[in-house]
Amino acid sequence: MGNNKKITGGVILVAVSSLLGSNSVLAQVGQGRSAALEEVIVSARKRDEGVQTVPIAISAMTAAEIDRSFATQMDEIKGIPNVALDQAPGYRNVASFYIRGIGYQDIDLTFEPAVGVVVDGIFLGKANGSLLDIFDLESLEILRGPQGTLFGKNTIGGVVSITTKRPQGDLGGEVQAKVGNYGRNDYRAAIEFPVTEKAAARLSVLSNNYDGYAKNQHGDNVGGEETVLARGTLVVEPSDNLTLTLIGDYLRDRSESSPMNNASVNQGEPKPLANALAALGFPADSDGDLNKVREDLTGPFDIDGWGLALQVDWIGETYDITSITGYRDQEEDTNTNVDGEALPLFNLPRVADFNQFYQEFRLGITSFDNFDFVAGLNYMRQEHNQNLGFFLDSYLLGFNIGAPGDLGTTLDTPQSQAVDTYGLFMQGDYSLTDDWRVTVGVRYSVDDKDYTYTETGFSDNNFGFLDYSLASVSAGAPALRGTQSFSESWEQVTWRVGTDYQIDYNTFAYLSIASGFKAGGFNGRASTFVQVGPYDPETVMSYEVGVKAEFFDSRLRINTAVFMNQYDDLQVEILQNVDGTSVTLVENAAGATISGIEIEATALLGELWTLQTSVGYLDASYDDFDADVFSRGYEVDNSGLDLRRAPPWTLTAALMYEQVFDFGSVFWQGDWSFHSDYETNVQNYAFGTRKSENLFNSSIGYAPLSDRWSIAAYVRNITDEVRVSSSNPIPPFSSFNQPTPPRTFGVELSVKF
């Protein structure tokens, strides 16, 4: 069963700051010891290649490195320059991933992400469900820059590619238990076994439980977790040429919503904001403790999902054929408190279900001495139904009945959408000499969307307007709301050209120009038909130069990239006060230029120590941004605002020690990450600024020589720094922000059999 093993991963490629100026470090790694950094094999270009000769910027983590991060969810992964893996405001399972200042954040299913998430070759079409738990993973690869040729739409920022563990054909397994502060108790188990001489299976299960770290002044802690995940993998090798991999997974999530702080303010120019919550006597929290909240509604969220994936690989003498088929389904019933108060003033109830079918066929040719390529086609069908609700106190709606918190009503917006996406792609490398290659790739994409929308209206009878449209009631002529269907189709060509040169055995340089696009769509948060849209795709053109080098017999590795992205037709969600209610409307409102530098390095310091460091720098600014982002009623030039989640500086360093003694092995790791200030809302309101922070983590562990068990202790955020994680202004009603986790610590016991 070893033939199907796919080695993806390596070390986290992180960059150097002071390393290059340290003579003692360079002397230590240059003393002729036999140790060397392991080769890193990645599948970034849909074939296995050494990372040091792949002409893109990519970082990778192995299973061991993922485990030693003690991360429970993707947003806890740090150490990668110009990458912010965050969660969307209020929703712990919705990804808000930004790479090189490009990303998106919203839970509305009509909106699509700008960073692609791929799990076992299956592209996840929605940000919902993409903020994955760290569970039984073999590797994690993060590709920076647009990947529009090989991966298609919604990869203009980059791609996060995850590979889960495969059975190797032997009987064995492992059990893990982790306990920590704030009620953390997680349990994981996996077993793999041979089914026949040509088939093996792996079964794994996870249970994560957590009380939440935010202190609620009106009840228990907020932000608790209750998640169950299960996965089964079957690998069959009928012959030496053919491998079939079947993967099924199941999710049951009853976690709470993220903790919220009331950030409601009323202020004038230069950044006007009107929040009725503040006017009613519920102003922004001012106690200075982001993790001290007051909420009446904390969930739980009811989320159930499952998926199936089948990969078929045929390995010929001069060609490879791959088929990947996948189906996913998820149902969600959530209710989020966006007032940050203990009274029922403003909540967002939401019911949704979505599914997707994905099919990809791929052909790889390696039969020519100086030419190889991969070509393929894929198809994805996505369907969703959702009902976006608004529960509002009578005062917030303008009906001054009773006291605040006494009487409210619910508005909702039922809708559905079906999306068909087709892609045809090819990318090849041609060797002009033994050391010099050129790369050319192109993809043709078609995106068809059919959208059915019902006007926002009253879904209860508190004010006698059941099923009346909000717009008609606001206009003083109450009328029943209607339903209308919309259709739109977009075609897009994305491409990549580049060249690379192997300067010597240890030094590789590349130059590339690549394009990408994020799909257009309809406004799920519209309140009337006129506001539905559509809006058009946004596009990016990326120019990148990189050098990857190793020194001192592969004891020091330094990879550098310099890039510039020309970002056009940005889809900006603009919160507007329309007909007395807050509406999020996406507009192609801006253009931007984003330039930057990334340096990643790993060094062996003698035989026992490893140092990893990184530097990321971003210069991100709008070229033009004409829109009414402050609900003034007219458009102005907003090009002086900062792009969201684009910190100018991201720095990291990690020092690792491991030694084998007569009584067993001991390992220790300490790491530091830093980012400068950055904004989390479009308008750059101060309550959403994520201040610069220094995060320190550490862990220490022991395993006997038999390696049958291990025990480790960890602490994350040692200095207990808490910052704003995300924020959302919702004029004219309220604004909120949510905190990052405080110091957490725990102990993990692992047993192998």
Beta strands, then each sheet from edge to edge (+ up, - down):
strand 1: 41-42
strand 2: 49-50
strand 3: 57-62
strand 4: 83-87
strand 5: 95-99
strand 6: 102-103
strand 7: 115-119
strand 8: 122-124
strand 9: 137-144
strand 10: 158-164
strand 11: 172-180
strand 12: 185-196
strand 13: 199-210
strand 14: 215-216
strand 15: 225-236
strand 16: 242-253
strand 17: 261-262
strand 18: 292-293
strand 19: 302-315
strand 20: 319-337
strand 21: 346-365
strand 22: 371-393
strand 23: 408-431
strand 24: 436-454
strand 25: 457-458
strand 26: 483-504
strand 27: 507-518
strand 28: 538-551
strand 29: 556-578
strand 30: 581-605
strand 31: 609-627
strand 32: 636-637
strand 33: 649-661
strand 34: 664-675
strand 35: 678-679
strand 36: 689-690
strand 37: 693-703
strand 38: 709-716
strand 39: 724-730
strand 40: 734-739
strand 41: 744-752
sheet 1: 1+ 2-
sheet 2: 3+ 9- 10+ 7+ 8-
sheet 3: 4+ 5- 6+
sheet 4: 25+ 23- 22+ 21- 20+ 19- 16+ 15- 13+ 12- 11+ 41- 38+ 37- 34+ 33- 31+ 30- 29+ 28- 27+ 26- 24+
sheet 5: 25+ 23- 22+ 21- 20+ 19- 16+ 15- 13+ 12- 11+ 41- 38+ 37- 34+ 33- 31+ 32-
sheet 6: 14+ 18+
sheet 7: 17+ 40- 39+
sheet 8: 35+ 36-
end
